[in-house]
Every structure is written in structure tokens, then in C-alpha cells.
Amino acid sequence: MKIIDLITKSTLSLSFEVFPPKTETSFESVKAATEEIAKLRPAFMSVTYGAGGGTSKYTLDIAKNIKELYGVPTLGHLTCVSSDKETVRQKIEEIKASGIENVMALRGDIPGELEGADRSKWDYRHAIDLVLELKAANPDFCIGGACYPEIHPESANQKEDIKYLKEKVDAGCDFLTTQMFFDNNLLYNFLYKIREAGITVPVIPGIMPITNANQVARAIKLSGSFMPQRFKSLVDKFGSDPLAMKQAGIAYATDQIIDLYANGITDVHVYSMNKPDVAEKIQSNLCDMLGK
């Protein structure tokens, strides 16, 4: 089933992101974790694609397994950074052959060894290039794109960021999923601005449960996320106690989601980090709202 058909309903929904294994030896443990999350029957599950394609060969394996065993709609990520057209087109054919009809089109992170490299001759420099390639290969693909409530790290300002975002949507994105954020007001402000700019596709907020203090620095590095004082106080108080921090992080994420639902957002995507217990607890906290 296409994601766009799932998220245009008026009912509340929750979905989860998982990631494939980095090595063959960890495949079975990762597969088992993703299956436990699939058993929760989320609206859909997205499966990431490693930076530079490092874990790409497992993305479809995990996505197909979830879809075939549990009937959960899946969204396969595809990145194009530093890839050539032949490689990307081969990946697209593999996606088509697998029966996956939802694709998250991403530029991807620039690998460390290519930081500062001349990108002018790359076949794909931006996500819009991949969106156009996907639409040309299969007009029936349901294509998702990423957006940044707090501005893309490489954009000069938010106005420029939204301009490029509209170009990506106009190229064929059916919906958008946000980078993680920890202050819902940032999202509401962002939504107002993109609607004013003529971006009308559905936007799914992405929520990251921070369940250990070490994740904070990583979250800031990956997304430049603003950490509200309320969240900083939570980490200061419970960060040294793993069990307490886990409980507090789940509670904070749950509170964010409830506020989103209360303010008219119907669909929320949770970055589960392959943690079935975290996914289950968040869903359990929301079970009456979700009708589960």
C-alpha cells in the first residue's frame, strides 16, 4: 500500500523507522528486532540506507521481510550521494523487482573522505536529482523526501532551504518526513512557512526518543537540533541513571507526540533505533488514541 494513501486518512497513526545491519554477522539479530517492531502493526515502517550505501544491500532484505511476514507497508530508503547513474538505476530496478512501491529519496550524508570534494561532476548532487530519476523509472512510485524544521545544515538560511524544498516537492515528492526535533513549536512555525511558500504535501513529523545521555551529542551533531531547557533538565537529572533516562526519554517523546496529535497532526514517525521495547512502550502509551 502506498504511504500517501495511509497518511491522508483522518485517523491518528504511528510509524517506525528501523535500520539494516552493518555486517552480515549482525543480520539475524537486526532482523529479529525489526520483526518485533513489525508485530506492533504500525501504520508503516521505513528502512534506512547506509551512508554511501554501506548497508544498502540489506535494506531491501529487511523491507521485504517485514512486508511479506507481517503485511506492514514498507518504505525503502535510497541515497544517491557519490553514486553514479548505473549504480542508482540498478538499485531502482531491484526495488521495483521486490514489489516495494514506497521510496524515501535522499541525497545522503557526505562520507568523511569526500568532505570538501568537488561535487560538480557527480551524477547526483541533490535529492531532487534522485526524485527525478525515480519518477522517470516508475511514475507509480510513492516518493518521500526529507525536510528540516530547523534548516538544513548546508543551507544559508531557512528561506533558501524552503525554496529548494519546494523544488524537490514539485519534482515529484508525495510527502515529507522531518528530521528529528525536540521543540514542537519549531515544527508548527516551519509548517506555517512552507504552506505559505506553496508546499501542500503531507508532512510527517519525525520523533527521536532519547533513551541514553550519549544520544544527545549525536542528535545535535546529526541535525543541529535545538535542545529546549526542559529537555536539558531531563538529561541533567536522569542522564547518569540508564533506567531512569530511558523512562524519561520515552515519556518526553510520548508527550511530544500527544501534543502533535492535539494540534492537528495525524501521522507521526518514530526513529526507533531498532529498539522494540522503546517502540512498544511509546505505542502502549498512545494505545487509546490509536485504537490499539
C-alpha positions in Angstrom: 0.0 0.0 0.0 1.2 3.5 -0.8 2.2 5.7 2.1 0.4 8.7 0.7 -2.9 6.7 0.9 -2.2 5.8 4.5 -1.4 9.3 5.8 -4.3 11.2 4.1 -6.8 9.5 6.3 -8.2 11.4 9.3 -7.3 8.7 11.9 -4.2 9.0 14.1 -1.3 6.8 13.1 2.2 5.9 14.3 5.0 4.5 12.2 8.6 3.4 12.9 12.0 3.7 11.3 14.5 0.8 11.5 17.9 0.4 10.1 19.6 -2.6 8.4 22.6 -4.4 9.8 26.1 -3.0 9.2 27.6 -6.5 8.7 26.4 -10.0 7.7 27.1 -11.3 11.2 24.5 -9.0 12.8 21.8 -9.6 10.2 19.8 -12.1 12.2 19.7 -10.0 15.4 18.7 -6.9 13.5 16.1 -8.9 11.5 14.7 -10.2 14.8 14.5 -6.7 16.2 12.7 -5.3 13.2 10.2 -8.2 13.3 9.4 -7.4 16.9 8.6 -3.8 15.9 6.6 -5.1 12.9 4.5 -7.2 15.3 3.2 -3.9 16.8 1.4 -3.3 13.5 2.5 0.3 12.9 1.0 2.3 10.0 4.2 1.6 8.1 7.9 1.0 8.6 10.8 2.7 6.9 14.2 1.0 6.4 17.2 3.2 6.1 20.1 3.0 3.6 23.6 3.3 4.9 25.7 6.4 4.4 27.4 6.0 1.0 25.3 2.8 0.5 27.4 1.0 3.1 24.4 -1.2 4.3 22.3 -0.8 1.2 22.3 -4.5 0.3 20.4 -5.3 3.4 17.7 -2.5 3.1 15.5 -4.4 0.7 16.0 -7.7 2.6 14.7 -6.2 5.8 11.9 -4.2 4.0 10.7 -7.3 2.1 10.7 -9.5 5.2 8.6 -7.0 7.2 6.1 -6.7 4.3 5.8 -10.4 3.5 5.7 -11.7 7.1 3.6 -9.1 8.7 1.8 -7.2 6.0 3.2 -3.9 7.2 3.7 -1.4 4.4 7.3 -0.5 4.0 9.3 2.5 2.8 12.7 1.7 1.5 15.3 4.5 1.7 17.6 5.2 -1.2 20.5 7.7 -1.2 22.5 8.9 -4.2 25.4 10.7 -2.7 28.7 10.0 -4.7 26.8 7.3 -6.7 26.8 7.0 -10.5 23.7 6.7 -12.6 24.4 3.0 -13.3 24.5 2.1 -9.6 21.4 4.0 -8.7 19.4 2.7 -11.7 20.4 -0.9 -10.7 19.1 -0.2 -7.2 15.9 1.2 -8.5 15.3 -1.9 -10.6 15.9 -4.0 -7.5 13.3 -2.0 -5.6 10.8 -2.5 -8.5 11.5 -6.2 -8.6 11.0 -6.5 -4.8 7.5 -5.1 -5.0 8.3 -2.1 -2.8 6.3 0.8 -4.0 7.4 3.4 -1.4 10.8 5.0 -1.7 12.4 7.7 0.5 14.6 9.7 -1.8 17.6 11.2 0.0 20.9 12.7 -1.0 22.6 11.1 2.0 25.4 12.2 4.2 28.7 13.0 2.5 31.3 10.4 3.5 34.2 11.7 5.6 36.7 11.0 2.8 34.7 13.1 0.4 34.2 16.2 2.6 35.2 19.2 0.6 35.5 17.3 -2.7 34.4 18.9 -5.9 30.8 17.7 -6.5 30.2 19.4 -9.8 30.9 16.2 -11.8 28.8 13.9 -9.6 25.8 12.4 -11.3 23.6 13.2 -8.3 24.4 16.2 -6.1 21.0 16.7 -4.5 17.9 14.7 -3.6 15.9 16.3 -6.4 18.1 14.5 -8.9 17.1 11.2 -7.3 13.5 12.2 -7.2 13.5 12.9 -10.9 15.3 9.6 -11.6 12.7 7.6 -9.6 9.8 9.3 -11.3 11.2 8.6 -14.7 11.9 4.9 -13.8 8.4 4.3 -12.3 5.7 7.1 -12.2 3.8 4.9 -9.8 6.4 5.1 -7.0 5.2 6.9 -3.9 8.2 9.1 -3.1 9.0 10.6 0.2 11.5 13.4 0.9 13.3 14.8 4.0 12.8 18.3 5.4 14.4 20.2 8.2 12.2 22.2 10.6 15.4 23.9 11.9 17.1 24.4 8.5 19.3 22.1 6.5 22.9 22.3 7.8 24.2 23.3 4.4 21.6 26.0 3.7 22.4 29.7 4.1 19.1 30.4 5.7 15.6 29.0 6.1 14.2 31.0 3.1 16.7 29.4 0.8 16.1 26.0 2.4 12.3 26.2 1.8 12.9 27.3 -1.8 14.9 24.2 -2.5 12.4 22.1 -0.6 9.6 23.3 -2.9 11.7 22.4 -6.0 12.1 18.9 -4.6 8.3 18.6 -3.9 7.5 19.9 -7.4 9.8 17.4 -8.9 7.7 14.6 -7.5 7.8 14.1 -3.7 4.4 12.9 -2.5 5.1 13.5 1.2 7.8 14.7 3.5 9.3 13.4 6.8 11.1 15.8 9.1 14.4 15.5 10.7 14.2 15.0 14.5 13.3 18.0 16.7 12.7 18.4 20.4 10.5 21.5 20.5 7.2 21.2 18.7 6.9 24.9 18.3 9.7 24.7 15.8 7.6 22.3 13.7 4.5 24.4 13.9 6.4 27.5 12.8 8.0 25.5 9.9 4.7 24.2 8.7 3.3 27.7 8.6 6.2 28.9 6.5 6.2 26.1 4.0 2.4 26.3 3.5 2.9 30.0 2.7 5.5 29.0 0.2 3.0 26.7 -1.6 4.2 23.4 -0.3 1.0 21.4 0.3 2.1 17.8 0.5 1.6 16.0 3.9 4.5 16.4 6.4 5.1 13.6 8.8 7.0 14.7 12.0 10.0 12.6 12.9 10.4 12.0 16.7 13.6 10.6 18.2 13.2 9.1 21.7 16.5 9.9 23.5 16.9 7.0 25.9 20.5 7.5 26.9 22.6 10.6 27.5 25.1 9.7 24.9 22.5 10.1 22.2 22.2 13.8 22.9 25.6 14.8 21.4 24.9 12.6 18.4 21.5 14.1 17.8 23.0 17.6 17.9 25.8 16.6 15.5 23.4 14.9 13.0 20.7 17.6 12.9 21.9 20.6 14.8 18.7 20.2 16.9 17.8 22.8 19.4 17.5 21.4 22.9 14.9 23.2 25.0 15.7 23.8 28.6 13.0 21.3 29.7 14.8 18.6 27.8 18.3 19.7 29.1 17.0 19.5 32.6 15.7 16.0 32.0 19.1 14.8 30.8 20.9 16.6 33.6 18.7 14.9 36.2 18.5 11.4 34.8 21.4 11.1 32.3 23.6 9.2 34.8 20.9 6.6 35.6 20.3 4.4 32.5 16.9 3.1 33.5 15.6 6.4 34.6 16.9 8.1 31.5 15.2 5.5 29.3 11.9 6.1 31.1 12.2 9.8 30.9 13.2 9.8 27.2 10.2 7.7 26.4 7.9 10.0 28.4 9.3 13.1 26.6 8.8 11.6 23.2 5.3 10.4 24.1 4.5 13.9 25.3 5.7 15.4 22.1 3.5 13.0 20.1 0.4 13.7 22.2 0.9 17.5 21.7 1.3 16.9 17.9 -1.9 14.9 17.8 -3.7 17.5 19.9 -2.6 20.2 17.4 -4.0 18.5 14.3 -1.1 16.3 13.2 -2.5 12.8 12.4 0.7 10.9 11.5 4.0 10.7 13.4 7.1 8.7 12.6 9.3 7.5 15.4 13.1 6.8 14.9 13.1 3.6 16.9 16.9 2.9 16.7 15.9 -0.8 16.3 14.7 -0.9 20.0 11.4 -3.0 20.1 10.9 -2.2 23.8 11.1 1.5 23.2 8.7 1.3 20.2 6.3 -0.9 22.2 6.3 1.4 25.2 5.6 4.5 23.1 2.8 2.8 21.3 1.4 1.4 24.5 1.3 5.0 26.0 -0.8 6.0 23.0 -2.9 2.9 22.6 -6.3 4.5 23.4 -5.6 7.3 20.9 -4.5 4.9 18.2 -7.3 2.4 18.9 -4.8 -0.4 19.6 
